């Protein structure tokens, strides 16, 4: 398996002034590198535009694709389409560390950092784009599991069994 090292990297010190575009594909292996066992399949495209002006680097990132996770209801595979967009402002320590006026998230790098590894940022935004409640649409859950949902052993019986030694205790707390 190919390591993520140097794949999702922007050379912030080596960028020419103006716009530079990066395009990456993110698959299942990417999430496995982070130890994520919920994402069983992934097919994401990541498009990054880095714009350098002086020492300031602005990054706009668009992700689009499908992550496969287990359904919270039936545990079978659920394909979830995600398309998050995020904007970052990369600054070096010692620069003015105030928040950007246009609402960009600020990343602070040390003066020695020549590269910005985007893998953690991509992972975080992909995971945050997943819904909290991950279920199939009504009627699409695995029928063998859906039929058992809510049916607990003994729930069918509403009348106490007269032969049971616990039958007389049934109404004790009423």
C-alpha positions in Angstrom: 0.0 0.0 0.0 1.4 3.4 -1.0 1.9 5.8 2.0 0.1 9.1 2.1 3.4 10.8 2.6 4.0 13.5 0.0 0.8 12.8 -1.9 -1.5 15.5 -0.4 1.2 18.1 0.0 1.3 21.8 -1.1 4.8 23.3 -1.3 3.9 26.6 0.3 7.4 28.1 0.1 7.9 26.8 -3.4 4.6 28.2 -4.9 4.9 30.8 -7.6 2.8 33.9 -7.1 -0.7 33.5 -8.5 -2.9 30.4 -8.8 -1.7 26.8 -8.6 -4.2 23.9 -8.8 -3.9 20.5 -7.3 -6.1 17.5 -8.0 -6.1 14.3 -5.9 -8.1 11.1 -5.6 -9.0 9.7 -2.2 -9.9 6.1 -1.8 -10.5 3.5 0.9 -6.7 3.3 1.7 -6.7 6.9 2.7 -9.2 6.3 5.5 -7.4 3.1 6.5 -4.2 5.1 7.1 -6.1 7.1 9.7 -7.4 3.9 11.3 -11.0 4.7 10.3 -12.9 1.5 10.2 -16.3 3.1 9.5 -15.6 4.1 5.9 -15.6 0.8 4.0 -15.3 2.3 0.5 -14.4 5.8 -0.7 -14.3 7.5 -4.1 -13.5 11.2 -3.6 -12.0 13.8 -5.9 -10.3 16.7 -4.2 -9.6 19.9 -6.1 -7.4 22.5 -4.4 -6.7 26.0 -5.7 -3.8 27.7 -3.8 -3.3 31.4 -4.4 -0.1 33.0 -3.3 0.4 36.7 -2.9 3.6 37.7 -1.1 3.9 35.5 2.0 0.1 34.8 2.2 -1.3 31.6 0.8 -5.1 31.2 0.3 -6.4 27.7 -0.2 -9.9 26.8 -1.6 -10.8 23.2 -1.6 -13.7 21.3 -3.1 -14.3 17.6 -2.5 -16.9 15.6 -4.3 -17.7 11.9 -4.2 -19.1 8.9 -2.3 -18.2 7.4 1.1 -19.6 4.0 2.0 -20.4 3.5 5.7 -22.6 1.1 7.6 -26.3 2.0 8.0 -27.1 2.8 11.7 -30.3 0.8 11.4 -29.5 -2.4 9.4 -25.6 -2.2 9.3 -25.5 -2.9 5.6 -23.5 -0.6 3.3 -24.9 2.9 2.8 -23.4 5.1 0.1 -23.3 8.8 1.2 -22.6 11.5 -1.3 -20.5 14.4 0.1 -19.4 17.6 -1.4 -17.8 19.9 1.2 -16.0 23.1 0.4 -13.6 24.8 2.7 -11.3 27.8 2.6 -8.0 28.2 4.4 -5.6 31.0 5.0 -2.0 29.8 5.6 0.1 32.0 7.8 3.5 31.6 9.3 4.1 32.0 13.1 5.0 35.5 13.9 2.7 36.9 11.2 -0.4 38.7 12.3 -2.5 35.8 13.7 -5.9 37.4 13.5 -8.8 35.7 11.8 -9.4 36.5 8.2 -12.1 38.9 7.3 -13.6 36.6 4.7 -14.3 33.8 7.2 -11.4 31.5 6.2 -10.0 29.0 8.7 -6.4 30.1 9.6 -3.6 27.5 9.6 -0.4 28.6 11.3 2.9 27.1 10.1 6.3 27.6 11.6 8.8 29.6 9.5 10.7 26.3 8.8 7.7 24.6 7.3 8.1 24.5 3.5 5.2 22.1 2.9 1.6 21.9 4.0 0.4 18.3 4.3 -3.4 18.5 3.5 -4.1 14.9 4.4 -5.4 15.6 7.9 -7.5 18.6 6.7 -9.0 16.5 3.9 -9.8 13.6 6.3 -11.4 16.0 8.9 -13.6 17.7 6.4 -14.7 14.4 4.7 -15.7 12.9 8.1 -17.5 16.1 9.1 -19.5 16.0 5.9 -21.0 12.7 6.8 -24.5 13.0 8.4 -24.8 12.2 12.1 -27.6 9.8 11.5 -26.7 7.5 8.7 -29.6 5.4 7.6 -31.1 4.2 4.3 -34.3 5.8 3.0 -37.5 4.2 4.2 -37.9 0.8 2.7 -34.3 0.5 1.6 -32.8 -1.2 4.7 -31.8 -4.9 4.5 -35.1 -6.6 4.9 -33.7 -9.5 7.0 -32.6 -7.0 9.6 -35.4 -4.5 9.3 -38.0 -7.2 10.1 -36.2 -7.8 13.4 -35.9 -4.2 14.5 -37.9 -3.5 17.6 -38.9 -7.1 18.1 -37.5 -8.3 21.4 -38.0 -11.8 22.7 -41.2 -12.1 24.7 -42.7 -8.8 23.4 -45.5 -10.6 21.6 -47.1 -11.8 24.8 -49.3 -9.3 26.5 -51.2 -11.7 28.7 -49.4 -13.5 31.5 -48.9 -17.2 31.2 -51.0 -18.8 34.0 -48.5 -21.7 34.3 -45.5 -19.3 34.9 -44.3 -19.1 38.5 -43.9 -15.3 37.9 -47.4 -14.7 36.6 -48.6 -13.4 40.0 -45.7 -10.8 40.2 -46.7 -9.2 36.9 -49.0 -6.5 38.4 -47.0 -6.0 41.6 -45.9 -2.4 40.9 -49.1 -1.2 39.2 
